[in-house]
Amino acid sequence: MKLENDFLCVEIAEDGAEVIRIFDRQKGIELLWEGDPLYWKRHSPVLFPNVGKTYQNQILIDGTLYPTSQHGFARDQVFNCVESSAGHALFMLASSDETKKVYPYEFKLFIYYQLQEKELKVEWRVENCDERTMYFTIGGHPAFRFARRDEKKEDYVLKFPGKEALTYSLLDPATGTGRPEIQHVLELTDGTCPLTEEMFARDALIFDGGQIEEAWLCHKDGTPYAGIRCDGFENFGIWSVKDAPFVCLEPWAGRCDDYGFSEDISRKIGIISLCAKDIFVKSYNIVTR
């Protein structure tokens, strides 16, 4: 599926309803990571029904343990495109016998994409079709490639407009789950900090508490390159792979389990609770300049 306007050309795959290309037509630059498996095979997966990892790769729901995979199963499912035009597309994934083996709820997940001049709006709509309350987390994972092949992380800075400092936590290396009891400070100068390889020595940086409403990948001179606008998101992740020429700016509604969490999913900190027959809606924008 292709969306186009005067500013952007966007391609979306039915596999995972994943954006696989964002081309800036005015600058002639590919903004989205191309999915080279040498570093990371994905581009911009939708994370559902769990962001990140659960402790010991399982969740407890109403007394039953279910196996989980990192970032959930939606990114590996084929969505149906139920509506499209040159400027927007709507994809849908419904629960099935297969999904209920790992996640017992009846649901529909809609992913809506809309071009808005130099921005791409991404909207999630989760419908609880079940007769009981449904619990989940959901997130975005867009990877922005560097403008030139010879560039490295040190050629870029991160910018968080209006911020003086941010606090973040890291993952437990053995389980991939959160250690929020240990907080680190990301010092900023005029809202910016250098992008470095060392930032990701222990995987992703996790920002809780709704700290980030806007994040930018900028050239070293401060010129904006690509960014995320995500008002009202409780969590945010920043991630890359060693020596990889990209960085992921990830708005999350909820996140991975904390280390050692083994209670019912309903008691997880930050879990989204959706009553029977209710609808959850959340959106963010990928922004170019």
Backbone as CSV, one residue per row, in Angstrom:
resi,resn,N_x,N_y,N_z,CA_x,CA_y,CA_z,C_x,C_y,C_z
1,MET,0.846,-1.182,0.000,0.000,0.000,0.000,0.886,1.238,0.000
2,LYS,0.566,2.197,-0.889,1.386,3.406,-1.005,0.516,4.641,-0.762
3,LEU,1.023,5.558,0.074,0.407,6.851,0.309,1.352,7.922,-0.217
4,GLU,0.799,8.940,-0.879,1.647,9.973,-1.462,0.994,11.337,-1.383
5,ASN,1.819,12.351,-1.130,1.422,13.741,-1.329,2.635,14.498,-1.874
6,ASP,2.604,15.810,-1.836,3.705,16.588,-2.402,4.983,16.477,-1.587
7,PHE,4.872,16.004,-0.362,6.015,16.010,0.549,6.583,14.624,0.835
8,LEU,5.715,13.628,0.943,6.132,12.309,1.387,5.578,11.204,0.502
9,CYS,6.337,10.124,0.417,5.860,8.871,-0.156,6.040,7.810,0.919
10,VAL,4.938,7.163,1.288,4.939,6.191,2.389,4.439,4.854,1.866
11,GLU,5.148,3.784,2.216,4.720,2.443,1.848,4.446,1.636,3.109
12,ILE,3.338,0.877,3.084,2.904,0.107,4.240,2.650,-1.333,3.797
13,ALA,3.166,-2.270,4.563,2.969,-3.694,4.260,1.774,-4.229,5.022
14,GLU,1.075,-5.199,4.435,0.002,-5.870,5.165,0.564,-6.726,6.292
15,ASP,1.783,-7.220,6.133,2.442,-7.953,7.219,2.714,-6.980,8.366
16,GLY,1.993,-7.147,9.455,2.180,-6.295,10.614,1.623,-4.895,10.475
17,ALA,0.964,-4.570,9.334,0.544,-3.197,9.048,1.705,-2.246,9.299
18,GLU,2.887,-2.665,8.871,4.129,-1.962,9.191,4.507,-0.972,8.086
19,VAL,4.807,0.248,8.492,5.375,1.209,7.553,6.784,0.743,7.204
20,ILE,7.038,0.555,5.922,8.343,0.046,5.498,9.154,1.071,4.717
21,ARG,8.517,2.212,4.403,9.262,3.259,3.693,8.628,4.614,3.964
22,ILE,9.478,5.606,4.259,9.071,7.009,4.288,10.119,7.777,3.492
23,PHE,9.707,8.285,2.348,10.621,9.000,1.463,10.261,10.479,1.467
24,ASP,11.231,11.317,1.814,11.059,12.765,1.794,11.278,13.246,0.360
25,ARG,10.210,13.598,-0.325,10.286,13.919,-1.744,11.019,15.230,-1.991
26,GLN,10.913,16.168,-1.079,11.566,17.458,-1.283,13.068,17.374,-1.108
27,LYS,13.510,16.574,-0.131,14.947,16.436,0.119,15.559,15.264,-0.632
28,GLY,14.716,14.372,-1.170,15.227,13.196,-1.862,15.923,12.219,-0.936
29,ILE,15.398,12.067,0.282,16.044,11.251,1.313,15.082,10.168,1.820
30,GLU,15.609,8.955,1.953,14.869,7.883,2.620,15.035,8.067,4.130
31,LEU,13.933,8.241,4.839,13.981,8.515,6.273,13.915,7.254,7.127
32,LEU,13.241,6.239,6.638,13.000,5.046,7.458,14.050,3.976,7.171
33,TRP,14.474,3.304,8.220,15.429,2.201,8.089,14.890,1.144,7.131
34,GLU,15.755,0.656,6.245,15.321,-0.236,5.177,15.178,-1.688,5.593
35,GLY,15.498,-2.012,6.850,15.288,-3.379,7.328,16.411,-4.338,6.993
36,ASP,17.620,-3.855,6.818,18.757,-4.719,6.545,18.986,-5.633,7.755
37,PRO,18.852,-6.960,7.586,18.983,-7.872,8.729,20.375,-7.910,9.335
38,LEU,21.359,-7.305,8.670,22.685,-7.220,9.267,22.610,-6.552,10.636
39,TYR,21.687,-5.589,10.763,21.503,-4.895,12.034,20.128,-5.176,12.649
40,TRP,19.078,-5.029,11.840,17.704,-5.223,12.332,16.792,-5.377,11.133
41,LYS,15.984,-6.424,11.129,15.219,-6.761,9.928,13.919,-5.978,9.790
42,ARG,13.574,-5.179,10.793,12.286,-4.486,10.759,12.459,-3.002,10.443
43,HIS,11.319,-2.314,10.318,11.321,-0.901,9.930,10.607,-0.031,10.971
44,SER,9.360,-0.394,11.251,8.522,0.393,12.153,7.376,-0.479,12.678
45,PRO,7.689,-1.540,13.417,6.644,-2.477,13.821,5.680,-1.890,14.851
46,VAL,4.456,-2.419,14.845,3.455,-2.101,15.860,3.602,-3.121,16.987
47,LEU,3.736,-2.640,18.214,3.974,-3.502,19.364,2.650,-3.734,20.095
48,PHE,2.149,-4.957,20.064,0.861,-5.298,20.673,0.739,-6.822,20.764
49,PRO,0.182,-7.382,21.832,-0.417,-6.737,22.999,0.545,-6.458,24.132
50,ASN,1.840,-6.615,23.888,2.809,-6.247,24.914,3.975,-5.513,24.279
51,VAL,4.370,-4.432,24.931,5.568,-3.687,24.557,6.750,-4.306,25.288
52,GLY,7.803,-4.629,24.559,8.974,-5.213,25.185,8.721,-6.637,25.656
53,LYS,9.452,-7.036,26.688,9.363,-8.414,27.192,8.545,-8.492,28.471
54,THR,7.930,-9.643,28.662,7.337,-9.971,29.947,8.347,-10.799,30.739
55,TYR,8.231,-10.750,32.066,9.177,-11.487,32.894,9.032,-12.991,32.656
56,GLN,10.132,-13.637,32.327,10.200,-15.069,32.017,9.336,-15.428,30.804
57,ASN,9.057,-14.433,29.967,8.349,-14.638,28.690,6.987,-15.307,28.880
58,GLN,6.265,-14.830,29.899,4.925,-15.349,30.135,4.086,-14.310,30.865
59,ILE,2.759,-14.436,30.708,1.834,-13.558,31.412,0.766,-14.410,32.097
60,LEU,0.320,-13.928,33.242,-0.722,-14.604,34.005,-2.033,-13.851,33.796
61,ILE,-3.016,-14.537,33.232,-4.324,-13.937,32.970,-5.398,-14.844,33.565
62,ASP,-6.083,-14.344,34.555,-7.186,-15.083,35.191,-6.776,-16.495,35.590
63,GLY,-5.585,-16.605,36.162,-5.134,-17.890,36.684,-4.429,-18.799,35.699
64,THR,-4.335,-18.375,34.423,-3.681,-19.193,33.403,-2.438,-18.479,32.892
65,LEU,-1.341,-19.225,32.759,-0.104,-18.675,32.201,-0.103,-18.837,30.685
66,TYR,0.254,-17.765,29.989,0.346,-17.783,28.533,1.758,-17.390,28.112
67,PRO,2.307,-18.060,27.093,3.632,-17.669,26.601,3.554,-16.355,25.825
68,THR,4.628,-15.579,25.887,4.676,-14.318,25.151,5.959,-14.251,24.326
69,SER,5.921,-13.382,23.324,7.114,-13.071,22.554,7.417,-11.587,22.714
70,GLN,8.660,-11.225,22.533,9.032,-9.818,22.680,8.196,-8.949,21.742
71,HIS,7.629,-7.897,22.282,6.827,-6.922,21.540,5.508,-7.483,21.005
72,GLY,5.125,-8.668,21.422,3.820,-9.188,21.044,3.766,-9.795,19.658
73,PHE,2.571,-10.253,19.293,2.409,-11.009,18.046,1.916,-10.179,16.872
74,ALA,1.396,-8.976,17.102,0.774,-8.216,16.007,1.743,-7.954,14.862
75,ARG,3.000,-7.710,15.180,3.981,-7.380,14.140,4.228,-8.545,13.176
76,ASP,3.831,-9.753,13.586,4.033,-10.933,12.747,2.731,-11.462,12.148
77,GLN,1.650,-10.711,12.279,0.358,-11.118,11.736,0.062,-10.340,10.445
78,VAL,-0.744,-10.936,9.585,-1.180,-10.263,8.355,-2.464,-9.488,8.660
79,PHE,-2.414,-8.181,8.440,-3.576,-7.320,8.624,-4.358,-7.226,7.314
80,ASN,-5.634,-6.928,7.432,-6.455,-6.630,6.261,-6.524,-5.123,6.068
81,CYS,-6.311,-4.676,4.837,-6.508,-3.260,4.519,-8.007,-3.082,4.229
82,VAL,-8.684,-2.363,5.088,-10.145,-2.242,4.969,-10.565,-0.910,4.351
83,GLU,-9.610,0.016,4.181,-9.942,1.313,3.592,-8.659,1.988,3.150
84,SER,-8.680,2.643,1.979,-7.463,3.310,1.517,-7.789,4.381,0.490
85,SER,-6.873,5.335,0.390,-6.896,6.364,-0.647,-5.455,6.792,-0.853
86,ALA,-5.226,7.837,-1.629,-3.859,8.322,-1.841,-3.254,8.879,-0.563
87,GLY,-4.118,9.302,0.369,-3.620,9.972,1.557,-3.835,9.256,2.865
88,HIS,-4.548,8.128,2.867,-4.757,7.421,4.124,-4.998,5.937,3.872
89,ALA,-4.816,5.151,4.927,-5.088,3.714,4.861,-5.446,3.218,6.248
90,LEU,-6.358,2.249,6.291,-6.810,1.670,7.550,-6.638,0.153,7.477
91,PHE,-5.929,-0.404,8.466,-5.663,-1.834,8.529,-6.312,-2.421,9.780
92,MET,-6.686,-3.707,9.696,-7.377,-4.339,10.818,-6.858,-5.752,11.055
93,LEU,-6.688,-6.066,12.342,-6.355,-7.419,12.775,-7.383,-7.832,13.821
94,ALA,-7.996,-8.992,13.629,-8.974,-9.503,14.592,-8.398,-10.715,15.305
95,SER,-8.835,-10.920,16.526,-8.425,-12.109,17.274,-8.839,-13.368,16.519
96,SER,-8.118,-14.443,16.777,-8.358,-15.710,16.076,-8.026,-16.857,17.020
97,ASP,-8.279,-18.060,16.555,-7.909,-19.227,17.356,-6.406,-19.223,17.634
98,GLU,-5.633,-18.748,16.668,-4.181,-18.703,16.837,-3.785,-17.702,17.917
99,THR,-4.329,-16.483,17.865,-3.946,-15.472,18.853,-4.416,-15.855,20.254
100,LYS,-5.539,-16.566,20.343,-6.070,-16.913,21.664,-5.213,-17.960,22.392
101,LYS,-4.309,-18.604,21.665,-3.393,-19.531,22.319,-2.402,-18.792,23.220
102,VAL,-2.159,-17.523,22.902,-1.198,-16.734,23.679,-1.821,-15.497,24.329
103,TYR,-3.067,-15.171,23.926,-3.730,-13.971,24.424,-5.224,-14.223,24.302
104,PRO,-5.929,-14.485,25.389,-7.248,-15.117,25.314,-8.422,-14.203,24.957
105,TYR,-8.168,-12.941,24.691,-9.274,-12.003,24.496,-9.769,-11.944,23.051
106,GLU,-11.045,-11.595,22.926,-11.633,-11.245,21.627,-11.398,-9.753,21.398
107,PHE,-10.755,-9.405,20.281,-10.436,-8.001,20.036,-10.369,-7.719,18.543
108,LYS,-10.386,-6.442,18.228,-10.018,-5.949,16.910,-9.014,-4.816,17.094
109,LEU,-7.935,-4.876,16.324,-6.905,-3.847,16.358,-6.877,-3.143,15.005
110,PHE,-7.138,-1.841,15.011,-7.112,-1.039,13.797,-5.889,-0.115,13.828
111,ILE,-5.167,-0.061,12.702,-4.044,0.853,12.547,-4.378,1.795,11.390
112,TYR,-4.413,3.087,11.686,-4.797,4.093,10.699,-3.602,4.984,10.406
113,TYR,-3.313,5.163,9.125,-2.232,6.041,8.682,-2.812,7.156,7.827
114,GLN,-2.361,8.388,8.089,-2.855,9.525,7.326,-1.721,10.516,7.075
115,LEU,-1.532,10.883,5.814,-0.575,11.924,5.477,-1.166,13.282,5.816
116,GLN,-0.378,14.100,6.521,-0.770,15.466,6.869,0.379,16.389,6.488
117,GLU,0.436,16.736,5.193,1.554,17.505,4.633,2.877,16.800,4.943
118,LYS,3.746,17.356,5.814,5.056,16.763,6.063,5.041,15.778,7.232
119,GLU,3.855,15.362,7.642,3.731,14.446,8.771,2.930,13.202,8.378
120,LEU,3.228,12.124,9.085,2.445,10.904,8.969,1.798,10.632,10.321
121,LYS,0.476,10.701,10.353,-0.247,10.379,11.581,-0.429,8.868,11.681
122,VAL,-0.147,8.336,12.861,-0.326,6.911,13.147,-1.321,6.804,14.299
123,GLU,-2.444,6.160,14.053,-3.465,6.035,15.092,-3.782,4.570,15.335
124,TRP,-3.827,4.190,16.607,-4.223,2.838,16.999,-5.631,2.889,17.583
125,ARG,-6.452,1.926,17.207,-7.766,1.776,17.830,-7.935,0.314,18.215
126,VAL,-8.101,0.085,19.492,-8.283,-1.269,20.006,-9.725,-1.399,20.477
127,GLU,-10.442,-2.378,19.938,-11.822,-2.641,20.342,-11.861,-3.932,21.156
128,ASN,-12.380,-3.840,22.359,-12.551,-5.020,23.195,-13.886,-5.668,22.833
129,CYS,-13.819,-6.762,22.120,-15.032,-7.476,21.683,-15.440,-8.554,22.677
130,ASP,-14.738,-8.615,23.787,-14.952,-9.658,24.783,-16.021,-9.228,25.790
131,GLU,-16.381,-10.164,26.683,-17.357,-9.888,27.742,-16.669,-9.552,29.057
132,ARG,-15.369,-9.417,29.031,-14.603,-9.105,30.244,-13.588,-8.017,29.936
133,THR,-13.016,-7.462,30.975,-11.999,-6.420,30.808,-10.754,-7.021,30.155
134,MET,-10.201,-6.268,29.244,-9.028,-6.686,28.467,-7.828,-5.826,28.880
135,TYR,-6.654,-6.462,28.987,-5.450,-5.761,29.425,-4.371,-5.870,28.350
136,PHE,-3.676,-4.761,28.111,-2.641,-4.771,27.072,-1.756,-3.537,27.207
137,THR,-0.652,-3.550,26.476,0.139,-2.354,26.189,0.320,-2.294,24.680
138,ILE,0.631,-1.097,24.171,0.783,-0.926,22.726,1.819,0.168,22.467
139,GLY,2.585,0.011,21.399,3.635,0.989,21.147,4.061,1.046,19.696
140,GLY,4.774,2.122,19.378,5.392,2.297,18.066,6.890,2.071,18.160
141,HIS,7.513,1.782,17.011,8.944,1.425,16.996,9.600,1.909,15.694
142,PRO,9.349,3.153,15.250,9.943,3.594,13.983,11.449,3.815,14.093
143,ALA,12.162,3.315,13.106,13.617,3.435,13.050,13.997,4.430,11.959
144,PHE,14.703,5.488,12.340,15.107,6.525,11.388,16.551,6.299,10.975
145,ARG,16.739,6.071,9.688,18.087,5.845,9.165,18.786,7.179,8.989
146,PHE,20.110,7.130,8.996,20.873,8.351,8.805,20.846,8.759,7.338
147,ALA,21.037,10.033,7.091,20.853,10.581,5.748,21.874,10.026,4.754
148,ARG,23.107,9.770,5.225,24.153,9.267,4.324,24.732,7.973,4.873
149,ARG,25.194,7.128,3.974,25.715,5.813,4.343,26.953,5.903,5.225
150,ASP,27.744,6.968,5.058,29.002,7.074,5.799,28.827,7.733,7.162
151,GLU,27.591,8.103,7.529,27.378,8.769,8.804,27.271,7.768,9.947
152,LYS,27.657,8.259,11.130,27.583,7.460,12.343,26.721,8.194,13.373
153,LYS,26.490,7.528,14.494,25.664,8.147,15.528,26.238,9.488,15.973
154,GLU,27.554,9.574,16.015,28.188,10.801,16.483,27.951,11.990,15.557
155,ASP,27.386,11.752,14.389,27.047,12.843,13.468,25.674,13.436,13.759
156,TYR,25.015,12.944,14.815,23.655,13.386,15.130,23.523,13.737,16.606
157,VAL,22.483,14.495,16.899,22.102,14.782,18.278,20.614,14.484,18.429
158,LEU,20.205,14.243,19.655,18.802,14.111,19.988,18.320,15.414,20.600
159,LYS,17.100,15.801,20.261,16.538,17.037,20.796,15.174,16.781,21.401
160,PHE,14.979,17.332,22.592,13.715,17.237,23.308,13.295,18.671,23.652
161,PRO,12.536,19.309,22.784,12.241,20.737,22.944,11.658,21.074,24.317
162,GLY,12.227,22.099,24.924,11.731,22.593,26.201,12.206,21.840,27.414
163,LYS,13.029,20.814,27.238,13.469,20.002,28.374,14.881,20.395,28.802
164,GLU,15.121,20.339,30.114,16.446,20.612,30.662,17.186,19.326,31.017
165,ALA,16.436,18.290,31.373,17.004,16.978,31.693,15.868,15.961,31.686
166,LEU,16.228,14.704,31.459,15.259,13.610,31.479,15.817,12.487,32.341
167,THR,14.934,11.729,32.976,15.373,10.564,33.725,14.952,9.302,32.981
168,TYR,15.778,8.282,33.060,15.484,7.041,32.352,15.999,5.855,33.148
169,SER,15.498,4.689,32.794,15.980,3.443,33.371,16.457,2.534,32.252
170,LEU,17.109,1.446,32.645,17.658,0.486,31.687,17.041,-0.890,31.927
171,LEU,17.378,-1.821,31.069,16.848,-3.177,31.147,17.780,-4.092,31.913
172,ASP,17.197,-5.068,32.580,17.983,-6.148,33.149,18.520,-6.992,31.997
173,PRO,19.832,-7.138,31.856,20.383,-7.808,30.676,19.995,-9.268,30.549
174,ALA,19.719,-9.944,31.651,19.413,-11.374,31.588,17.983,-11.639,31.127
175,THR,17.042,-10.757,31.499,15.628,-11.011,31.215,14.999,-10.012,30.255
176,GLY,15.673,-8.894,29.976,15.109,-7.874,29.100,13.945,-7.130,29.710
177,THR,13.820,-7.178,31.038,12.741,-6.482,31.727,13.284,-5.266,32.469
178,GLY,12.375,-4.405,32.929,12.759,-3.100,33.434,13.323,-3.119,34.847
179,ARG,14.227,-2.158,35.103,14.765,-1.931,36.440,14.541,-0.465,36.814
180,PRO,13.267,-0.054,36.986,12.972,1.359,37.234,13.468,1.862,38.578
181,GLU,13.854,0.944,39.476,14.362,1.384,40.773,15.729,2.051,40.651
182,ILE,16.384,1.867,39.511,17.675,2.518,39.263,17.471,3.563,38.171
183,GLN,17.513,4.809,38.536,17.254,5.902,37.604,18.562,6.591,37.189
184,HIS,18.616,6.968,35.933,19.750,7.694,35.369,19.249,9.034,34.833
185,VAL,20.164,9.982,34.728,19.799,11.313,34.251,20.440,11.567,32.892
186,LEU,19.615,11.985,31.940,20.095,12.405,30.629,20.173,13.923,30.648
187,GLU,21.376,14.436,30.786,21.578,15.883,30.847,21.449,16.471,29.447
188,LEU,20.778,17.622,29.357,20.528,18.267,28.075,21.071,19.689,28.084
189,THR,21.525,20.129,26.942,21.941,21.517,26.736,21.077,22.102,25.640
190,ASP,20.288,23.113,25.986,19.307,23.665,25.040,18.409,22.561,24.478
191,GLY,18.074,21.613,25.346,17.181,20.527,24.958,17.826,19.415,24.174
192,THR,19.147,19.438,23.994,19.806,18.446,23.140,20.883,17.672,23.893
193,CYS,21.201,16.494,23.361,22.330,15.703,23.846,22.931,14.958,22.662
194,PRO,24.213,14.641,22.711,24.832,13.889,21.615,24.242,12.490,21.515
195,LEU,24.148,11.991,20.302,23.811,10.591,20.061,25.121,9.817,19.962
196,THR,25.269,8.785,20.770,26.527,8.037,20.799,26.267,6.533,20.829
197,GLU,27.276,5.764,20.484,27.184,4.314,20.596,27.023,3.886,22.051
198,GLU,27.684,4.600,22.955,27.692,4.214,24.363,26.297,4.281,24.985
199,MET,25.422,5.102,24.429,24.072,5.225,24.978,23.354,3.877,25.034
200,PHE,23.662,3.001,24.070,22.904,1.762,23.911,23.699,0.530,24.329
201,ALA,24.695,0.745,25.165,25.522,-0.372,25.617,24.702,-1.398,26.395
202,ARG,23.592,-0.923,27.023,22.703,-1.849,27.742,21.307,-1.814,27.136
203,ASP,21.254,-1.786,25.821,19.978,-1.850,25.105,19.248,-0.519,25.179
204,ALA,17.923,-0.557,25.294,17.097,0.646,25.168,17.162,1.524,26.420
205,LEU,16.915,2.822,26.213,16.683,3.759,27.296,15.171,3.892,27.460
206,ILE,14.687,3.772,28.693,13.249,3.765,28.970,12.887,5.010,29.779
207,PHE,12.003,5.811,29.230,11.567,7.051,29.876,10.112,6.872,30.320
208,ASP,9.876,6.940,31.618,8.536,6.805,32.174,8.027,8.171,32.638
209,GLY,6.759,8.199,33.037,6.216,9.405,33.637,5.776,10.475,32.669
210,GLY,5.561,10.105,31.396,5.080,11.091,30.430,6.032,12.244,30.192
211,GLN,7.329,11.978,30.237,8.319,13.049,30.116,8.454,13.607,28.704
212,ILE,8.194,12.773,27.702,8.515,13.147,26.316,7.244,13.321,25.502
213,GLU,7.024,14.560,25.051,5.917,14.851,24.140,6.409,15.036,22.705
214,GLU,7.712,15.239,22.564,8.299,15.480,21.248,9.775,15.105,21.309
215,ALA,10.246,14.396,20.304,11.649,13.990,20.237,12.119,14.078,18.795
216,TRP,13.339,14.568,18.617,13.884,14.769,17.271,15.261,14.147,17.135
217,LEU,15.497,13.581,15.974,16.841,13.251,15.531,17.306,14.411,14.670
218,CYS,18.394,15.054,15.073,18.888,16.249,14.376,20.320,16.023,13.904
219,HIS,20.682,16.730,12.845,22.085,16.753,12.437,22.920,17.406,13.535
220,LYS,24.221,17.218,13.471,25.093,17.692,14.543,25.017,19.202,14.732
221,ASP,24.689,19.932,13.649,24.569,21.383,13.765,23.214,21.819,14.322
222,GLY,22.370,20.845,14.670,21.076,21.141,15.253,19.926,21.175,14.271
223,THR,20.202,21.009,12.988,19.142,21.013,11.978,18.252,19.784,12.149
224,PRO,16.932,19.971,12.319,16.041,18.818,12.496,16.032,17.913,11.263
225,TYR,15.989,16.624,11.509,15.983,15.631,10.438,14.663,14.872,10.411
226,ALA,14.315,14.234,11.523,13.034,13.518,11.640,12.683,13.432,13.114
227,GLY,11.381,13.438,13.392,10.995,13.437,14.793,9.651,12.778,15.046
228,ILE,9.286,12.765,16.327,8.040,12.180,16.821,7.326,13.212,17.679
229,ARG,6.019,13.384,17.435,5.157,14.143,18.336,4.185,13.173,18.975
230,CYS,4.164,13.118,20.306,3.392,12.069,20.984,2.833,12.579,22.307
231,ASP,1.982,13.560,22.255,1.372,14.098,23.466,0.581,13.011,24.197
232,GLY,0.716,12.985,25.515,-0.096,12.084,26.321,0.391,10.657,26.395
233,PHE,1.634,10.403,26.008,2.197,9.059,26.115,2.965,8.931,27.424
234,GLU,2.639,7.912,28.195,3.264,7.726,29.498,4.710,7.257,29.387
235,ASN,5.019,6.526,28.310,6.345,5.907,28.193,6.950,6.193,26.827
236,PHE,8.275,6.097,26.785,8.996,6.350,25.532,10.302,5.566,25.580
237,GLY,10.684,4.983,24.430,11.936,4.255,24.339,12.834,4.821,23.252
238,ILE,14.133,4.750,23.476,15.117,5.113,22.453,16.091,3.949,22.351
239,TRP,16.322,3.469,21.125,17.086,2.223,20.962,17.828,2.232,19.637
240,SER,18.960,1.537,19.649,19.674,1.244,18.410,20.534,0.005,18.638
241,VAL,21.191,-0.416,17.590,22.095,-1.564,17.613,23.518,-1.050,17.434
242,LYS,24.477,-1.747,17.987,25.875,-1.328,17.878,26.267,-1.126,16.426
243,ASP,26.811,0.044,16.138,27.318,0.444,14.819,26.229,0.596,13.753
244,ALA,24.967,0.430,14.126,23.883,0.541,13.147,23.635,2.002,12.790
245,PRO,23.375,2.293,11.511,23.150,3.681,11.072,21.685,4.105,11.204
246,PHE,21.105,3.860,12.367,19.731,4.282,12.610,19.518,4.427,14.110
247,VAL,18.433,5.111,14.461,17.995,5.177,15.847,16.474,5.093,15.866
248,CYS,15.931,4.402,16.862,14.487,4.261,17.013,13.985,5.225,18.087
249,LEU,12.952,5.964,17.751,12.253,6.844,18.682,10.867,6.246,18.862
250,GLU,10.557,5.763,20.081,9.439,4.847,20.267,8.414,5.345,21.297
251,PRO,7.275,5.841,20.841,6.211,6.208,21.778,5.441,4.970,22.226
252,TRP,5.300,4.813,23.536,4.671,3.621,24.096,3.526,4.005,25.026
253,ALA,2.456,3.242,24.973,1.399,3.293,25.981,1.553,2.039,26.833
254,GLY,2.374,2.147,27.877,2.796,0.983,28.647,4.148,0.494,28.153
255,ARG,4.741,-0.420,28.892,6.074,-0.917,28.518,6.285,-2.330,29.038
256,CYS,7.556,-2.767,28.981,7.912,-4.115,29.432,7.584,-4.303,30.911
257,ASP,7.535,-5.562,31.326,7.397,-5.870,32.752,8.598,-5.344,33.524
258,ASP,8.380,-5.054,34.790,9.501,-4.847,35.692,10.117,-6.202,36.038
259,TYR,11.397,-6.180,36.355,12.094,-7.401,36.739,11.389,-8.064,37.925
260,GLY,11.088,-9.345,37.771,10.500,-10.116,38.843,8.987,-10.104,38.899
261,PHE,8.319,-9.358,38.000,6.860,-9.280,38.059,6.248,-10.629,37.660
262,SER,5.392,-11.174,38.528,4.780,-12.475,38.243,3.304,-12.513,38.629
263,GLU,2.708,-11.359,38.863,1.303,-11.303,39.260,0.395,-11.298,38.035
264,ASP,-0.919,-11.272,38.286,-1.874,-11.205,37.187,-1.646,-9.944,36.366
265,ILE,-1.878,-10.045,35.080,-1.635,-8.927,34.171,-2.361,-7.657,34.619
266,SER,-3.484,-7.808,35.270,-4.269,-6.657,35.711,-3.533,-5.810,36.747
267,ARG,-2.510,-6.356,37.378,-1.780,-5.657,38.435,-0.454,-5.075,37.949
268,LYS,-0.187,-5.200,36.678,1.039,-4.642,36.124,0.971,-3.118,36.105
269,ILE,2.034,-2.469,36.517,2.091,-1.009,36.504,2.040,-0.518,35.056
270,GLY,1.140,0.422,34.788,1.049,1.016,33.460,0.216,0.236,32.467
271,ILE,-0.391,-0.877,32.901,-1.197,-1.674,31.972,-2.439,-0.888,31.562
272,ILE,-2.865,-1.056,30.321,-4.099,-0.438,29.851,-5.250,-1.389,30.153
273,SER,-6.250,-0.874,30.812,-7.439,-1.644,31.186,-8.600,-1.176,30.322
274,LEU,-9.134,-2.074,29.506,-10.204,-1.722,28.572,-11.440,-2.560,28.876
275,CYS,-12.492,-1.890,29.307,-13.720,-2.589,29.703,-14.360,-3.298,28.509
276,ALA,-15.187,-4.270,28.794,-15.893,-5.022,27.750,-16.632,-4.072,26.828
277,LYS,-16.470,-4.309,25.522,-17.128,-3.555,24.450,-16.653,-2.101,24.339
278,ASP,-15.609,-1.749,25.067,-15.087,-0.381,25.007,-14.015,-0.268,23.930
279,ILE,-13.594,0.978,23.638,-12.630,1.256,22.571,-11.523,2.159,23.116
280,PHE,-10.286,1.815,22.798,-9.100,2.602,23.160,-8.539,3.225,21.897
281,VAL,-8.221,4.522,21.944,-7.664,5.226,20.784,-6.446,6.027,21.229
282,LYS,-5.367,5.937,20.468,-4.143,6.686,20.754,-3.414,6.949,19.439
283,SER,-2.771,8.106,19.335,-2.079,8.426,18.081,-0.810,9.221,18.339
284,TYR,0.107,9.126,17.387,1.307,9.954,17.379,1.606,10.337,15.931
285,ASN,2.516,11.285,15.746,2.871,11.738,14.397,4.367,11.585,14.170
286,ILE,4.723,11.044,13.012,6.103,11.084,12.518,6.237,12.379,11.727
287,VAL,7.248,13.178,12.083,7.337,14.549,11.565,8.641,14.748,10.816
288,THR,8.578,15.434,9.696,9.762,15.792,8.929,9.820,17.311,8.806
289,ARG,10.991,17.807,8.419,11.167,19.248,8.227,11.765,19.518,6.849
